[in-house]
């Protein structure tokens, strides 16, 4: 399938569909899944008009950044899908490290789906899935990376690779992201290799014991990072007790962010 853009290299069996503009690459990939499109398929766009992030947030999506969604068909148990945000985070981190080696040592992963550079948000991930009528499950892994620009006026630190002296084209970013995604998905092996995924993710996260806060709805909880449990959920330690967090906004330090606009432009 033609990308309509400069040449990109994909792992064996993968295809790509380029769109100059779309409402949302995740929504486009989901629609293609319902139409019977054969995965693995990357859907990527120069810009999105209605990009979506976690918890219903809008995603700022100007040209120059990467907006890409990988359509997969999985037969793993439903609970195993919880590992996909970690896989996507690892793949995005590896892609940035490969394309922009000068910042590789300053990248961190923040649960559940953020890629951080010097403490500022560089990218994010959104996972969506549906059960197919013919059996199996369609999963879309959406990744957004701030290559050329980052939004202003947010109540959290955001950044782009260009701000750090790195000029990376979306085509280049997608090439290395596709390779890294295929590699980590093979290690995950429909959930059988989740232990290795979790250990790798933790090696790029903040240290155990680091102060964090979590906001979900109207509740804000401050504590210390206790790692991840066997499903990929966040362990938050406070006053000698441990709480398992399966969803929420995490901030490094004691203040959790609020707001309705996402810091990276992707679905």
C-alpha positions as CSV (number, residue, x, y, z in Angstrom):
1,X,0.0,0.0,0.0
2,X,1.5,3.4,-1.0
3,X,2.2,5.9,1.8
4,X,2.0,8.9,-0.5
5,X,5.0,10.3,1.2
6,X,8.8,9.9,1.2
7,X,9.9,6.3,1.4
8,X,9.6,4.5,4.7
9,X,10.9,1.1,5.7
10,X,8.5,-1.2,7.5
11,X,9.1,-4.6,9.1
12,X,8.1,-7.6,7.0
13,X,4.4,-8.0,6.5
14,X,3.6,-4.5,7.7
15,X,1.8,-2.0,5.4
16,X,1.2,1.8,5.8
17,X,-1.5,4.2,4.7
18,X,-0.7,7.9,4.6
19,X,-3.4,10.6,4.9
20,X,-2.6,14.2,4.4
21,X,-5.4,15.0,6.9
22,X,-7.8,13.0,9.0
23,X,-10.0,13.5,12.0
24,X,-8.1,10.9,13.9
25,X,-5.6,8.1,12.9
26,X,-7.0,5.9,15.7
27,X,-10.5,6.3,14.4
28,X,-9.4,5.7,10.8
29,X,-7.6,2.5,11.9
30,X,-10.7,1.3,13.8
31,X,-12.9,1.9,10.8
32,X,-10.5,0.0,8.6
33,X,-10.6,-2.9,11.0
34,X,-14.4,-3.0,10.8
35,X,-14.1,-3.0,7.0
36,X,-11.8,-6.1,7.2
37,X,-8.4,-4.4,6.6
38,X,-5.5,-6.8,7.0
39,X,-3.2,-6.0,9.9
40,X,-0.5,-5.2,10.8
41,X,-1.3,-1.8,9.2
42,X,0.1,1.6,10.1
43,X,-2.2,4.6,9.5
44,X,-0.4,7.9,9.7
45,X,-1.3,11.5,8.9
46,X,0.3,14.9,8.4
47,X,-2.3,16.4,10.7
48,X,-5.4,15.5,12.6
49,X,-8.5,17.7,13.0
50,X,-10.1,15.8,15.9
51,X,-7.2,14.0,17.6
52,X,-8.1,12.4,20.9
53,X,-6.1,11.5,24.0
54,X,-6.8,9.6,27.2
55,X,-9.7,10.5,29.4
56,X,-11.5,12.4,26.5
57,X,-8.8,15.1,26.0
58,X,-8.2,16.9,22.8
59,X,-4.8,16.3,21.1
60,X,-3.1,19.3,19.4
61,X,-2.1,18.0,16.0
62,X,-0.2,20.5,13.7
63,X,1.9,19.4,10.8
64,X,5.5,18.3,11.4
65,X,4.8,15.9,14.3
66,X,4.2,12.2,14.1
67,X,0.6,10.9,14.4
68,X,0.6,7.2,13.7
69,X,-1.7,4.3,14.6
70,X,-0.8,0.6,14.3
71,X,-3.7,-1.8,13.7
72,X,-3.3,-5.3,15.0
73,X,-5.4,-8.4,15.3
74,X,-4.7,-10.3,18.6
75,X,-6.0,-13.5,20.1
76,X,-4.6,-13.0,23.5
77,X,-6.7,-13.0,26.7
78,X,-8.4,-9.6,27.3
79,X,-6.4,-9.0,30.5
80,X,-3.1,-9.2,28.5
81,X,-4.0,-6.1,26.6
82,X,-3.1,-4.1,29.7
83,X,0.6,-4.6,28.7
84,X,0.2,-2.7,25.4
85,X,0.7,0.8,26.8
86,X,4.0,-0.3,28.2
87,X,5.0,-1.8,24.9
88,X,4.0,1.3,23.0
89,X,6.0,3.5,25.5
90,X,9.1,1.3,25.1
91,X,8.8,1.4,21.3
92,X,8.3,5.2,21.3
93,X,11.3,5.7,23.6
94,X,13.5,3.5,21.4
95,X,12.4,5.3,18.3
96,X,13.3,8.7,19.7
97,X,16.6,7.3,21.0
98,X,17.4,5.9,17.6
99,X,16.4,9.0,15.6
100,X,17.8,11.6,18.1
101,X,20.7,10.0,19.8
102,X,21.8,13.2,21.6
103,X,18.7,13.1,23.9
104,X,18.6,9.3,24.4
105,X,20.0,9.4,28.0
106,X,17.5,12.1,29.0
107,X,14.3,10.2,28.1
108,X,12.0,8.7,30.7
109,X,8.7,6.8,30.7
110,X,5.8,8.0,32.8
111,X,2.9,5.7,33.6
112,X,0.8,4.9,31.8
113,X,1.5,6.4,28.4
114,X,3.9,9.4,28.4
115,X,7.4,9.8,26.9
116,X,9.3,12.5,28.8
117,X,12.4,14.5,27.9
118,X,14.1,16.4,30.7
119,X,10.9,16.2,32.7
120,X,8.7,17.6,29.9
121,X,6.2,15.6,27.8
122,X,7.5,14.7,24.4
123,X,4.9,12.1,23.4
124,X,2.0,9.9,24.3
125,X,0.1,6.8,23.5
126,X,-3.6,5.8,23.2
127,X,-4.7,2.2,23.0
128,X,-8.2,1.2,21.8
129,X,-9.7,-2.2,21.0
130,X,-12.8,-3.9,19.8
131,X,-14.0,-7.5,19.4
132,X,-14.4,-8.5,15.8
133,X,-17.6,-10.3,14.6
134,X,-15.5,-13.0,13.0
135,X,-13.5,-13.7,16.1
136,X,-10.4,-12.2,17.6
137,X,-9.8,-8.6,18.8
138,X,-8.7,-5.6,16.8
139,X,-6.3,-3.4,18.7
140,X,-5.1,0.1,17.7
141,X,-1.9,1.5,19.2
142,X,-1.8,5.2,18.6
143,X,1.4,7.1,19.1
144,X,2.1,10.9,19.0
145,X,5.5,12.4,19.1
146,X,6.3,16.2,19.2
147,X,9.0,16.3,16.6
148,X,8.7,19.9,15.3
149,X,6.5,21.7,17.8
150,X,4.7,21.5,21.2
151,X,1.6,23.3,22.3
152,X,1.9,26.4,24.5
153,X,-0.3,27.7,27.3
154,X,-0.6,24.3,29.1
155,X,-0.3,23.8,32.8
156,X,2.4,21.2,32.4
157,X,5.8,21.1,30.9
158,X,5.9,20.0,27.2
159,X,8.7,20.0,24.6
160,X,9.6,18.9,21.1
161,X,12.7,17.4,19.6
162,X,13.3,20.6,17.6
163,X,13.6,22.5,20.8
164,X,16.6,20.3,21.7
165,X,18.3,20.8,18.3
166,X,17.0,17.6,16.7
167,X,15.3,17.8,13.2
168,X,13.4,14.6,12.6
169,X,10.9,14.1,9.8
170,X,7.7,12.1,10.5
171,X,8.8,9.5,7.9
172,X,12.0,8.9,9.7
173,X,10.3,8.7,13.1
174,X,7.7,6.2,11.7
175,X,10.4,4.0,10.3
176,X,12.2,3.6,13.6
177,X,8.9,3.4,15.5
178,X,7.6,0.6,13.3
179,X,10.8,-1.4,13.8
180,X,10.8,-0.9,17.6
181,X,7.1,-1.8,17.9
182,X,7.6,-5.1,16.0
183,X,10.5,-6.0,18.2
184,X,8.7,-5.3,21.5
185,X,5.5,-7.0,20.4
186,X,7.5,-10.1,19.5
187,X,9.0,-10.1,23.0
188,X,5.6,-9.6,24.6
189,X,4.3,-12.7,22.7
190,X,0.6,-12.2,23.3
191,X,1.3,-11.7,27.0
192,X,3.7,-14.6,27.6
193,X,6.7,-12.2,27.8
194,X,5.1,-9.5,29.9
195,X,7.6,-9.9,32.7
196,X,10.4,-8.9,30.4
197,X,8.3,-5.9,29.2
198,X,7.6,-4.8,32.7
199,X,11.3,-4.9,33.7
200,X,12.4,-3.0,30.6
201,X,9.8,-0.4,31.2
202,X,10.8,0.1,34.8
203,X,14.4,0.5,33.8
204,X,13.4,3.7,31.9
205,X,10.9,5.1,34.5
206,X,11.6,7.2,37.6
207,X,13.3,5.4,40.4
208,X,11.3,3.3,42.9
209,X,10.4,5.6,45.8
210,X,10.2,8.7,43.8
211,X,7.4,11.1,44.9
212,X,4.4,11.0,42.6
213,X,0.7,12.1,42.6
214,X,-2.3,10.6,40.9
215,X,-5.5,12.4,39.9
216,X,-8.6,10.5,38.8
217,X,-11.8,12.4,38.7
218,X,-12.0,14.6,41.8
219,X,-9.6,12.5,43.8
220,X,-5.9,13.3,44.2
221,X,-3.5,10.9,45.9
222,X,0.1,11.7,46.7
223,X,2.6,9.0,47.6
224,X,5.7,7.3,46.2
225,X,6.3,5.2,43.1
226,X,6.2,1.5,44.0
227,X,6.6,0.0,40.5
228,X,4.1,-2.0,38.5
229,X,2.1,-5.0,39.4
230,X,1.8,-8.2,37.4
231,X,-0.8,-6.6,35.1
232,X,1.0,-3.4,34.5
233,X,-1.0,-1.3,37.0
234,X,0.7,1.4,39.0
235,X,1.8,0.7,42.6
236,X,1.5,3.8,44.8
237,X,2.9,3.6,48.3
238,X,1.7,5.9,51.1
239,X,2.0,5.6,54.9
240,X,3.2,2.0,54.7
241,X,0.3,0.9,52.6
242,X,0.1,0.2,48.9
243,X,-2.7,1.2,46.5
244,X,-3.1,-0.3,43.0
245,X,-3.9,2.3,40.4
246,X,-5.4,1.2,37.0
247,X,-6.2,4.6,35.6
248,X,-5.4,8.2,36.3
249,X,-3.1,11.2,35.6
250,X,0.3,10.8,37.2
251,X,2.6,13.7,38.0
252,X,6.2,13.3,39.1
253,X,6.3,15.2,42.4
254,X,3.3,16.1,44.6
255,X,1.1,18.0,42.2
256,X,-1.0,16.3,39.6
257,X,-2.0,18.1,36.4
258,X,-5.5,19.2,35.4
259,X,-7.0,20.4,32.2
260,X,-8.6,19.2,29.0
261,X,-5.9,19.6,26.4
262,X,-3.2,17.1,25.7
263,X,0.5,18.0,25.4
264,X,1.2,15.9,22.4
265,X,-0.5,15.9,19.0
266,X,-1.8,12.5,18.4
267,X,-4.9,10.5,18.7
